Structure formats: C-alpha cells, structure tokens
C-alpha cells in the first residue's frame, strides 16, 4: 500500500478514481456529507472543486493506492484566519469497502497526523458520526472526544444522526505555517 500527497495536477489525474471512492463510501453508509445514492457526476464535481483548495494550500489530500487502484483518502483543511494557523481539520477519511479491515484507515490517519506535526501544527480536530466505525478508529488512535451534537447531519439513508467532536494535540516538528 502506497500513500502519497496529491498536488493539484495529480488530483485532476485521479479525479475519476476519487469520485468512485466517494460513491462507494456513501453507498456503504458512511456519513461524509452526501445522501445515497450518490450520483457519480456529483462526486466528480465535488472532487474537481477541491482542486482550487489544494492549489491555494488550503487543503492537503493524501491518496492510498493498492497497485494502480485508489483505495483510500484523507484530507486536512487549513483555516485561513491568522489566529488559526496552528491547527487543521481532518476531513474525508475514506476507505473503499473492499480494502477495509487491513489497517488502511489507521495508516491514512497517522499519515495526516505526521504531516500536520511536520508542518508545525499543534492541534487537529474533526467530527464524525457517533457510534460509527470511524469513531472507534479515532478513539483507538488517541483522539479525545469532547462531546456530541444530536441530529447533526443526515446519514446517507437520510436519517438524522448525532456527530461526535474530537481533537488531538500534536507535538510539532517544525514552525506553524
């Protein structure tokens, strides 16, 4: 398994595979901001819109490949306010259903955490559906749950579900960006 950070050109080159991963993730029931069934054209458009953030340095995207097949992704979203340059939000940790149970989610998570620390960040935060597999992953990886918001977002099936808010403090290995 190879995990690499995508630049803008690489994101555009892999947009079809990224869209397929997003569709699989939503169809598999993961709450990542979309309702099922997710139209592939909508998934393509969503990923294409991310390219501007990557180009501007507001978003970092890592992709995991098993050979030529893209099987997972994770992103860090960087705030643009001067008082927030020490932190980022972990977003869109996705693993294809066929690649689950092999530790790939943990690998993607530790990749993003290490990159954040290397960039001098001291804090990461995220939200995830309460009682989900993702929540168990974050707890096992040492993230701190600070609470839950009821009926926060509709899951892919349209049912409102709570979200849990997490943070993780990092030891930076460089100056904050």
RAUR-V403407 format. One record per pair of residues at least 4 apart in sequence whose C-alpha atoms are under 8 Angstrom apart, sorted by sequence separation. I is the first residue (numbers start at 1). GAP is how many residues later the second one is. If there is no record, write none. Layout:
i->{I,I}
gap->{GAP,GAP}
//
This chain:
i->{6,7,8,9,10,11,14,15,16,17,18,19,20,21,22,23,24,25,26,34,38,39,40,41,42,43,44,45,46,47,49,50,51,52,53,54,65,66,80,81,95,96,100,103,104,105,106,107,108,109,110,111,112,113,114,115,116,117,128,131,132,133,134,135,136,137,138,139,154,155,172,6,25,26,38,53,54,65,66,79,80,95,99,100,116,117,129,130,131,138,139,154,155,26,53,54,64,65,79,116,128,129,139,154,155,25,29,54,63,64,65,78,128,153,154,26,63,64,79,152,153,26,27,50,63,64,78,79,95,151,152,153,26,27,63,78,95,151,152,153,26,27,62,63,77,78,94,113,150,151,152,26,61,62,76,77,93,150,151,61,62,76,77,149,150,23,61,76,77,148,149,23,60,61,75,76,93,148,149,23,59,60,74,75,93,148,23,59,60,74,75,147,148,59,74,75,130,146,147,58,59,73,74,145,146,147,20,23,58,73,74,145,146,19,22,57,58,72,73,145,146,58,72,73,90,144,145,20,72,143,144,19,71,72,143,144,19,71,143,18,142,16,19,71,88,138,15,18,135,106,130,15,72,105,129,130,15,72,88,129,130,74,86,87,90,129,130,73,74,86,87,88,89,90,91,106,128,129,12,72,76,85,86,87,88,89,90,127,128,11,75,86,87,88,89,127,128,74,87,127,12,126,127,11,125,126,125,126,125,8,124,125,8,64,123,124,123,124,8,62,123,124,7,8,122,123,7,122,21,121,122,21,62,121,122,21,120,121,17,18,120,17,117,119,120,121,6,7,117,118,119,120,121,5,6,117,118,119,120,121,5,6,116,117,118,119,120,121,5,6,113,117,119,120,4,5,119,3,4,3,4,32,3,2,3,1,2,1,2,1,2,1,25,28,25,25,22,24,25,21,24,21,21,86,85,86,85,31,31,3,3,35,37,33,35,36,33,34,35,36,33,34,35,36,31,32,33,35,31,30,31,29,30,29,29,27,26}
gap->{4,4,4,4,4,4,4,4,4,4,4,4,4,4,4,4,4,4,4,4,4,4,4,4,4,4,4,4,4,4,4,4,4,4,4,4,4,4,4,4,4,4,4,4,4,4,4,4,4,4,4,4,4,4,4,4,4,4,4,4,4,4,4,4,4,4,4,4,4,4,4,5,5,5,5,5,5,5,5,5,5,5,5,5,5,5,5,5,5,5,5,5,5,6,6,6,6,6,6,6,6,6,6,6,6,7,7,7,7,7,7,7,7,7,7,8,8,8,8,8,8,9,9,9,9,9,9,9,9,9,9,9,10,10,10,10,10,10,10,10,11,11,11,11,11,11,11,11,11,11,11,12,12,12,12,12,12,12,12,13,13,13,13,13,13,14,14,14,14,14,14,15,15,15,15,15,15,15,15,16,16,16,16,16,16,16,17,17,17,17,17,17,17,18,18,18,18,18,18,19,19,19,19,19,19,19,20,20,20,20,20,20,20,21,21,21,21,21,21,21,21,22,22,22,22,22,22,23,23,23,23,24,24,24,24,24,25,25,25,26,26,28,28,28,28,28,29,29,29,31,31,32,32,32,32,32,33,33,33,33,33,34,34,34,34,34,34,35,35,35,35,35,35,35,35,35,35,35,36,36,36,36,36,36,36,36,36,36,36,37,37,37,37,37,37,37,37,38,38,38,39,39,39,40,40,40,41,41,42,43,43,43,44,44,44,44,45,45,46,46,46,46,47,47,47,47,48,48,49,49,49,50,50,50,50,51,51,51,52,52,52,53,53,53,53,53,54,54,54,54,54,54,54,55,55,55,55,55,55,55,56,56,56,56,56,56,56,56,57,57,57,57,57,57,58,58,58,59,59,60,60,60,61,62,62,63,63,64,64,65,65,66,69,69,70,71,72,72,72,73,73,74,75,90,91,91,92,97,98,105,108,119,119,120,120,120,121,121,121,121,122,122,122,122,123,123,123,123,124,125,125,126,126,127,128,129,130}
//
